[in-house]
Amino acid sequence: MGSSMKDIQNNIIESFQSFFGKEELLAKVIECFPYPIEIYAPDGTSVLVNKAMLAKSYD
């Protein structure tokens, strides 16, 4: 039978978890992601914003 939504979500999560420990590669993926993404430090400081987020900010 087809994959459930939960299975699909788990596959996506596992794909991103494979980048853990590979910060430079993860940063490149986030930078090229077509949706706005902003990464925050635990103190709430923005530490990474991708191109899509910048484009959205200046619309």
Secondary structure, DSSP 8 states (H G I E B T S, - for coil): ----HHHHHHHHHHHHHTTTT-HHHHHHHHHH-SS--EEE-TTS-EEEE-HHHHHHHT-
